[in-house]
Amino acid sequence: MNRYRIAFIKAMDYAYQIFGEKVFRMLGEDHNYGKINKPLFDAVAVDLAKLEKEELGLLFQRKEMLLKQYEETLVNVEFAQIISNGTAKIVDVRKRHEMISKLFEGIIKYSD
């Protein structure tokens, strides 16, 4: 149980360091961030918790690139759909985790 608590705290710490007040919030059509979105919280928190400290460090170092691609993901029609409607469907849960995981992996593997 302690291992999960540590992973959760690590994920929350990096989530705030990287995303700030925008963390877990949907981007509206007016380009303002709204209230916390539970499915987005689930995907971002779990997928950050799965990463090693070095990988999280790379995300933090490449924060600007990550934030730009994160915003692009938030306005992606498919992604917006799966975190807004029928959010408990297994296929949608898997897809949102896959999309966030691929986003993080792309930033981590990026080389100049």
Phi and psi in degrees as GROMACS dihedral restraints (atoms count N, CA, C in turn):
[ dihedral_restraints ]
;  ai    aj    ak    al  type     phi  dphi    fc
    3     4     5     6     1   -61.6    20    10
    4     5     6     7     1   -35.6    20    10
    6     7     8     9     1   -60.9    20    10
    7     8     9    10     1   -41.4    20    10
    9    10    11    12     1   -70.1    20    10
   10    11    12    13     1   -37.8    20    10
   12    13    14    15     1   -63.9    20    10
   13    14    15    16     1   -43.5    20    10
   15    16    17    18     1   -63.5    20    10
   16    17    18    19     1   -43.7    20    10
   18    19    20    21     1   -62.7    20    10
   19    20    21    22     1   -40.3    20    10
   21    22    23    24     1   -64.6    20    10
   22    23    24    25     1   -46.8    20    10
   24    25    26    27     1   -62.4    20    10
   25    26    27    28     1   -42.0    20    10
   27    28    29    30     1   -60.1    20    10
   28    29    30    31     1   -46.0    20    10
   30    31    32    33     1   -62.4    20    10
   31    32    33    34     1   -43.1    20    10
   33    34    35    36     1   -65.9    20    10
   34    35    36    37     1   -39.6    20    10
   36    37    38    39     1   -62.3    20    10
   37    38    39    40     1   -50.3    20    10
   39    40    41    42     1   -68.6    20    10
   40    41    42    43     1   -35.8    20    10
   42    43    44    45     1   -58.2    20    10
   43    44    45    46     1   -45.4    20    10
   45    46    47    48     1   -70.6    20    10
   46    47    48    49     1   -40.9    20    10
   48    49    50    51     1   -61.5    20    10
   49    50    51    52     1   -37.5    20    10
   51    52    53    54     1   -84.5    20    10
   52    53    54    55     1   -49.1    20    10
   54    55    56    57     1   -98.7    20    10
   55    56    57    58     1   -15.0    20    10
   57    58    59    60     1    60.6    20    10
   58    59    60    61     1  -141.8    20    10
   60    61    62    63     1   -68.5    20    10
   61    62    63    64     1   -13.3    20    10
   63    64    65    66     1   -79.0    20    10
   64    65    66    67     1   -12.2    20    10
   66    67    68    69     1   -56.8    20    10
   67    68    69    70     1   133.4    20    10
   69    70    71    72     1    67.1    20    10
   70    71    72    73     1    14.4    20    10
   72    73    74    75     1  -110.4    20    10
   73    74    75    76     1   141.1    20    10
   75    76    77    78     1   -75.8    20    10
   76    77    78    79     1   149.5    20    10
   78    79    80    81     1   -94.9    20    10
   79    80    81    82     1   119.7    20    10
   81    82    83    84     1   -80.4    20    10
   82    83    84    85     1   171.5    20    10
   84    85    86    87     1   -61.3    20    10
   85    86    87    88     1   -24.8    20    10
   87    88    89    90     1   -86.2    20    10
   88    89    90    91     1     7.6    20    10
   90    91    92    93     1    66.4    20    10
   91    92    93    94     1    21.1    20    10
   93    94    95    96     1  -106.2    20    10
   94    95    96    97     1   150.0    20    10
   96    97    98    99     1   -86.5    20    10
   97    98    99   100     1   136.0    20    10
   99   100   101   102     1   -96.1    20    10
  100   101   102   103     1  -150.0    20    10
  102   103   104   105     1   -76.4    20    10
  103   104   105   106     1   167.2    20    10
  105   106   107   108     1   -63.4    20    10
  106   107   108   109     1   134.3    20    10
  108   109   110   111     1  -105.2    20    10
  109   110   111   112     1   118.0    20    10
  111   112   113   114     1   -60.5    20    10
  112   113   114   115     1   -45.2    20    10
  114   115   116   117     1   -63.5    20    10
  115   116   117   118     1   -34.7    20    10
  117   118   119   120     1   -68.5    20    10
  118   119   120   121     1   -41.0    20    10
  120   121   122   123     1   -56.3    20    10
  121   122   123   124     1   -48.4    20    10
  123   124   125   126     1   -56.8    20    10
  124   125   126   127     1   -51.6    20    10
  126   127   128   129     1   -65.8    20    10
  127   128   129   130     1   -49.0    20    10
  129   130   131   132     1   -66.5    20    10
  130   131   132   133     1   -47.2    20    10
  132   133   134   135     1   -63.3    20    10
  133   134   135   136     1   -47.8    20    10
  135   136   137   138     1   -65.3    20    10
  136   137   138   139     1   -43.5    20    10
  138   139   140   141     1   -72.0    20    10
  139   140   141   142     1   -30.3    20    10
  141   142   143   144     1   -68.7    20    10
  142   143   144   145     1   -40.3    20    10
  144   145   146   147     1   -63.3    20    10
  145   146   147   148     1   -26.9    20    10
  147   148   149   150     1   -75.8    20    10
  148   149   150   151     1   -16.3    20    10
  150   151   152   153     1   -83.5    20    10
  151   152   153   154     1   151.4    20    10
  153   154   155   156     1   -77.4    20    10
  154   155   156   157     1   161.2    20    10
  156   157   158   159     1   -58.3    20    10
  157   158   159   160     1   -39.3    20    10
  159   160   161   162     1   -63.8    20    10
  160   161   162   163     1   -39.3    20    10
  162   163   164   165     1   -67.3    20    10
  163   164   165   166     1   -41.6    20    10
  165   166   167   168     1   -62.7    20    10
  166   167   168   169     1   -38.2    20    10
  168   169   170   171     1   -61.3    20    10
  169   170   171   172     1   -39.8    20    10
  171   172   173   174     1   -65.4    20    10
  172   173   174   175     1   -40.3    20    10
  174   175   176   177     1   -61.0    20    10
  175   176   177   178     1   -42.1    20    10
  177   178   179   180     1   -65.6    20    10
  178   179   180   181     1   -42.9    20    10
  180   181   182   183     1   -63.2    20    10
  181   182   183   184     1   -32.3    20    10
  183   184   185   186     1  -104.9    20    10
  184   185   186   187     1    31.7    20    10
  186   187   188   189     1   -52.6    20    10
  187   188   189   190     1   -46.9    20    10
  189   190   191   192     1   -61.8    20    10
  190   191   192   193     1   -43.4    20    10
  192   193   194   195     1   -63.6    20    10
  193   194   195   196     1   -43.5    20    10
  195   196   197   198     1   -62.1    20    10
  196   197   198   199     1   -46.3    20    10
  198   199   200   201     1   -62.1    20    10
  199   200   201   202     1   -39.2    20    10
  201   202   203   204     1   -63.0    20    10
  202   203   204   205     1   -48.4    20    10
  204   205   206   207     1   -69.7    20    10
  205   206   207   208     1   -31.6    20    10
  207   208   209   210     1   -63.5    20    10
  208   209   210   211     1   -45.5    20    10
  210   211   212   213     1   -62.3    20    10
  211   212   213   214     1   -38.7    20    10
  213   214   215   216     1   -63.3    20    10
  214   215   216   217     1   -37.9    20    10
  216   217   218   219     1   -65.8    20    10
  217   218   219   220     1   -42.7    20    10
  219   220   221   222     1   -62.0    20    10
  220   221   222   223     1   -32.6    20    10
  222   223   224   225     1   -93.2    20    10
  223   224   225   226     1    -1.8    20    10
  225   226   227   228     1   -64.2    20    10
  226   227   228   229     1   126.6    20    10
  228   229   230   231     1   -57.7    20    10
  229   230   231   232     1   -44.8    20    10
  231   232   233   234     1   -62.7    20    10
  232   233   234   235     1   -45.6    20    10
  234   235   236   237     1   -64.6    20    10
  235   236   237   238     1   -45.2    20    10
  237   238   239   240     1   -58.1    20    10
  238   239   240   241     1   -38.8    20    10
  240   241   242   243     1   -63.9    20    10
  241   242   243   244     1   -45.3    20    10
  243   244   245   246     1   -77.9    20    10
  244   245   246   247     1   -11.4    20    10
  246   247   248   249     1  -106.9    20    10
  247   248   249   250     1     6.0    20    10
  249   250   251   252     1  -118.6    20    10
  250   251   252   253     1   -35.9    20    10
  252   253   254   255     1  -124.5    20    10
  253   254   255   256     1   134.3    20    10
  255   256   257   258     1    56.7    20    10
  256   257   258   259     1    44.1    20    10
  258   259   260   261     1   -68.5    20    10
  259   260   261   262     1   -12.6    20    10
  261   262   263   264     1   -94.1    20    10
  262   263   264   265     1    -5.2    20    10
  264   265   266   267     1   -63.0    20    10
  265   266   267   268     1   132.3    20    10
  267   268   269   270     1   -56.0    20    10
  268   269   270   271     1   -41.5    20    10
  270   271   272   273     1   -63.2    20    10
  271   272   273   274     1   -37.1    20    10
  273   274   275   276     1   -73.3    20    10
  274   275   276   277     1   -38.0    20    10
  276   277   278   279     1   -60.8    20    10
  277   278   279   280     1   -48.1    20    10
  279   280   281   282     1   -61.6    20    10
  280   281   282   283     1   -43.0    20    10
  282   283   284   285     1   -65.6    20    10
  283   284   285   286     1   -42.7    20    10
  285   286   287   288     1   -67.1    20    10
  286   287   288   289     1   -37.3    20    10
  288   289   290   291     1   -66.5    20    10
  289   290   291   292     1   -40.1    20    10
  291   292   293   294     1   -62.0    20    10
  292   293   294   295     1   -44.2    20    10
  294   295   296   297     1   -67.3    20    10
  295   296   297   298     1   -42.1    20    10
  297   298   299   300     1   -69.7    20    10
  298   299   300   301     1   -41.2    20    10
  300   301   302   303     1   -60.8    20    10
  301   302   303   304     1   -44.2    20    10
  303   304   305   306     1   -64.2    20    10
  304   305   306   307     1   -37.6    20    10
  306   307   308   309     1   -59.4    20    10
  307   308   309   310     1   -51.4    20    10
  309   310   311   312     1   -62.1    20    10
  310   311   312   313     1   -44.2    20    10
  312   313   314   315     1   -61.2    20    10
  313   314   315   316     1   -40.6    20    10
  315   316   317   318     1   -62.3    20    10
  316   317   318   319     1   -39.8    20    10
  318   319   320   321     1   -70.5    20    10
  319   320   321   322     1   -41.9    20    10
  321   322   323   324     1   -63.6    20    10
  322   323   324   325     1   -41.8    20    10
  324   325   326   327     1   -83.9    20    10
  325   326   327   328     1    -7.6    20    10
  327   328   329   330     1   -60.9    20    10
  328   329   330   331     1   136.3    20    10
  330   331   332   333     1  -129.7    20    10
  331   332   333   334     1   141.0    20    10
